[in-house]
Amino acid sequence: PNEVDSSTIDEAIEEAFNDGGEPRVRAVVIVHGGEIVYERYSPSPQDGPSTVMPSFSMAKGITSALVGILVRQGRLDVDDPAAVTAWEGEDDPRAGITIEHLLHMSSGLEWVQGSEVRDSDLVRAVTSGDAAGYVASRELVSEPGTTFSYSDGNSILLDRIMADAIGSPTNFRPFMDEQLFDKLGMAPVHLEFDEAGTWLGGYAADTTARNFAKLGLLYLRDGVWEDERILPEGWVEYTRTPSTANPIYGAHWWLDPERPEVFYAVGVDGQVITVDPEHDLTFVHLATDGGSDLALPVADAILNAFAAAP
């Protein structure tokens, strides 16, 4: 928009592109007023509007949206105990873990996060062939709802619970397409499933920068897309309500204490969907490994420029 000073945005992005070298920001897409108002890709031939780029943990925002869809359909309730067969034994303390605890990363399950740590629970879960089964086997180390522990395991359990709620893991990909991706026109979306058929929704939903921006726009529009309610009424507000265990984390989305209206789907190394309802703004920046230090000034430049506009 004319009233937004884009010069600081241009400068921050130009530096972050690093002439197409390593590390670099690969893509920036800004949506304001429901339309793309700014879109740039690095000079690297590997980056462009049709390039499928890694989601990493931005996929958790998709997991959260799918939980919301099942809540709208009456198939899940965030206050219900997580339907995990391994926890149904007599007096199993894990039976008190709810869908909300999993969404808020406060399940209390023992977990060592980290895809590059050989003995991490994430690596063990993924290589086990049944990631959800591995997560379900973890012991309870704190009372559910009291301690924040960032864990892809919580997301993986949610993905299995959702698949069970609609019938089976084989039905889950068609459900995702029909209920979310097709409605938003998000294609292609590259997903990864384990040998048991469970979607690895903590980190595996790769797509284009424009498609990630569509997810941001869905949340900016309170879960409504082209006059159709995709997410239940109140879900976006629930998403951005702080967890009791961590004031800067909501329902699988990160919150901003300095900008209370703003919330984020965040992946490692500078993959971020930012949603700023106060300024009718959502934007995406994606980066290569190690690109987070380059991406953060881009986000600040965009947020500050729109906030300063009359």
MOTAHU-V144426 format. One line per field, one symbol per residue. phi: phi as a letter, one per 30 degrees, with the letter a starting at -180 (. if undefined). burial: I if it has 24 or more other ideal C-beta (glycine too) atoms within 12 Angstrom, else O. A space follows every 50 residues. Layout:
phi=???
burial=???
This chain:
phi=.edcdddddedddedddhhidcdadcabbccbiibdcaabbdddddcadc ddcddhdeedddedddeedddddidbbdddeddbedcdddiddddddced dddchbdiddacdkdccecdddddddddjbddddedddddcadeicbdbd adeddddedddddddckaeddddeddddcbdddcidadbccbbdddjddd ddabadaddddddddededdciicbhicdccdejddddecdeddcadcbc cibdcbddbedcbbcbceijcbccbbdechbbabbbbdeidddddedddd dddddddddd
burial=OOOIOIOOIOOIIIOIIIOOOOIIIIIIIIIIOOOOIIIIIIOIOOIOOO IIIIIIIIIIIIIIIIIIIIIIOOIIOIOOIIIIOIIOOOOOOIIIIIII IIIIIIIIIOIOIOIOOOOOIIOIIIOIOIIIIIIIIIOIOIOIIOIIII IIIIIIIIIIIIIIIIOOIOOIIOIIOOIIIOIIOIOOIOIIIIOIIIII IIIIIIIIIIIIIIIIIIIIIIIOIOOOOIIIOOIIOIIIIIIOIIOIII IIIIIIOOIOIIIIIIIIIIIIIIIIIOIIIIIIIIIIOOIIOIIIIIII IIIIIIOOOO
